[in-house]
Amino acid sequence: MNLKETFNNIKGIKHIEIIGAVLVAALILGIYAFPSINAKSDNKSQQTVISNSNDTTTAQAEERLKAILSGIEGVGKVDVMITYESGPELVTAQDKDTQTSTVTENNTTGTSKKSETVTENEKPVTVKQNGDDSALVLVEKQPTVRGVIVVAEGADSIKVKLCLLKAVQTALQVSPEKVDVFVMNKK
């Protein structure tokens, strides 16, 4: 049997288009429903991803600021370094469990003493993600800027230096004492 005959036999099957569509739909559903069948990760690798993400975010902020500052008239070539007080703060959803127990003690004199104990337990709400449990993050608070260093070719001009200082203050919402602008070494 050759390829042409096989194709004609398949083509002759009643409702082959429907069967083909069902197979394609099952394949697509399988890809989206089980994207991480072979993906195994541990907490250490997740921490590495978060750490690399923070480094990437800092580098992106520096590159964006550098691009903005280099567009200012008279600045020329510019380098930027931003330092932060800490990393971003993740605020997770918390599951709060409150238990109240009441104890009534009767004395021999006929009086009763009532005491109530309240126990509160909080634990983070977790969700399954790629087969692992991870905390449900509600908000990611950006870290506070500790300081900014700007090194620019045109910073020897007071006008350019003030423009750089004002631009950094506005872009990062920082006070002037957190920003230093220096003249770039002309090699």
C-alpha positions in Angstrom: 0.0 0.0 0.0 1.5 3.3 -1.0 1.0 6.8 0.5 -1.7 7.8 -2.0 -3.8 4.8 -1.2 -3.4 5.4 2.6 -4.4 9.0 2.2 -7.5 8.0 0.2 -8.5 5.4 2.8 -8.2 8.0 5.6 -10.1 10.4 3.5 -12.9 7.9 3.0 -13.5 7.5 6.8 -16.8 9.0 7.7 -16.5 12.3 9.7 -12.7 12.4 9.5 -12.8 16.2 9.8 -14.6 16.0 13.2 -12.2 13.3 14.5 -9.2 15.5 13.4 -10.7 18.6 15.1 -11.2 16.6 18.3 -7.6 15.4 18.2 -6.2 18.9 17.6 -8.5 20.3 20.4 -7.3 17.6 22.8 -3.7 18.3 21.9 -4.1 22.1 22.6 -6.0 21.4 25.8 -3.2 19.1 26.9 -0.6 21.7 26.3 -2.5 24.4 28.2 -3.8 22.2 31.0 -0.5 20.6 31.8 2.3 23.1 30.9 4.7 21.9 33.6 4.4 18.1 33.7 8.2 17.8 33.7 9.0 21.0 35.5 10.3 20.4 39.0 11.6 23.3 41.1 12.5 23.8 44.7 12.3 26.9 47.0 16.0 27.6 46.3 15.4 28.0 42.6 12.4 30.1 43.2 14.5 32.4 45.4 17.1 32.6 42.7 14.4 33.7 40.2 13.1 36.4 42.6 16.7 37.6 43.2 17.4 37.7 39.5 14.1 39.5 38.9 15.1 42.2 41.5 18.5 42.6 39.7 16.8 42.9 36.4 14.3 45.4 37.7 17.1 47.6 39.1 19.0 47.3 35.8 15.9 48.2 33.8 15.3 51.3 36.1 18.9 52.4 35.6 18.8 51.9 31.8 15.5 53.8 31.5 16.8 56.7 33.7 20.0 56.7 31.7 18.0 56.9 28.4 15.9 59.8 29.8 18.9 61.8 31.1 20.9 61.3 27.9 18.1 63.1 26.1 18.7 66.3 28.0 20.5 69.0 26.0 24.2 69.2 26.8 24.4 66.0 28.9 26.2 63.8 26.4 27.2 60.3 27.5 25.7 59.3 30.9 25.9 56.5 33.5 23.5 55.9 36.3 23.6 53.8 39.5 20.6 53.5 41.8 20.9 51.9 45.3 17.9 50.8 47.4 17.3 50.5 51.2 16.2 46.9 50.6 14.5 44.7 48.1 10.9 44.9 47.1 8.4 44.0 49.9 5.8 41.4 49.1 2.5 41.7 51.0 0.8 38.3 51.0 -2.8 37.3 51.7 -3.2 36.0 55.2 -5.7 33.3 56.4 -6.8 34.4 59.9 -8.2 31.7 62.2 -9.7 32.9 65.5 -10.8 30.5 68.2 -12.6 31.5 71.3 -13.0 29.3 74.3 -15.0 30.2 77.4 -14.5 28.5 80.8 -17.0 28.9 83.6 -15.8 27.9 87.1 -18.3 27.5 89.9 -17.0 28.2 93.4 -18.2 26.5 96.6 -19.6 29.8 97.7 -22.1 29.8 94.8 -20.3 32.4 92.6 -19.1 31.7 89.2 -16.0 32.9 87.4 -16.0 33.2 83.7 -12.8 33.4 81.7 -12.5 33.7 78.0 -9.4 32.8 75.9 -9.0 34.0 72.3 -6.4 32.3 70.1 -5.5 33.8 66.7 -3.4 32.1 64.1 -2.4 33.6 60.8 -0.8 31.8 58.0 -0.2 32.9 54.4 -2.8 31.8 51.7 -1.0 29.6 49.2 -1.8 28.7 45.7 -0.6 25.9 43.4 1.7 27.2 40.8 3.7 24.8 38.5 3.0 22.0 41.0 4.4 23.9 44.0 2.7 25.8 46.7 3.5 29.5 46.8 2.1 32.4 48.8 -0.6 34.5 47.2 1.0 38.0 46.7 -1.5 40.9 47.0 0.9 43.8 46.5 4.6 44.2 45.7 5.8 47.5 47.3 8.8 49.0 45.6 11.9 49.6 47.7 12.9 53.0 48.9 15.7 54.6 47.0 18.8 55.1 49.1 20.8 57.1 46.6 21.5 57.9 43.0 24.8 58.5 41.3 24.8 60.2 37.9 28.1 60.5 35.9 27.7 62.6 32.7 30.0 64.2 30.2 28.2 67.6 30.3 28.0 67.8 34.1 30.8 70.3 34.2 28.1 72.9 33.2 26.1 74.1 36.2 23.0 74.3 34.1 23.3 70.7 32.9 24.1 69.5 36.5 20.9 71.2 37.8 18.8 69.7 35.0 20.2 66.3 35.8 19.5 66.7 39.5 15.9 67.9 38.9 15.2 65.1 36.4 16.4 62.4 38.8 14.4 63.9 41.7 11.3 64.0 39.6 11.7 60.5 38.0 12.5 58.7 41.3 10.7 61.0 43.8 13.8 61.5 45.9 15.2 64.4 47.8 18.2 66.3 46.4 20.6 65.0 49.1 20.1 61.5 47.8 21.4 62.5 44.3 25.0 63.1 43.4 26.0 64.3 39.9 29.6 64.0 38.7 31.6 65.0 35.6 32.5 62.0 33.5 36.2 61.3 33.0 37.2 62.2 29.4 39.6 59.5 28.3 
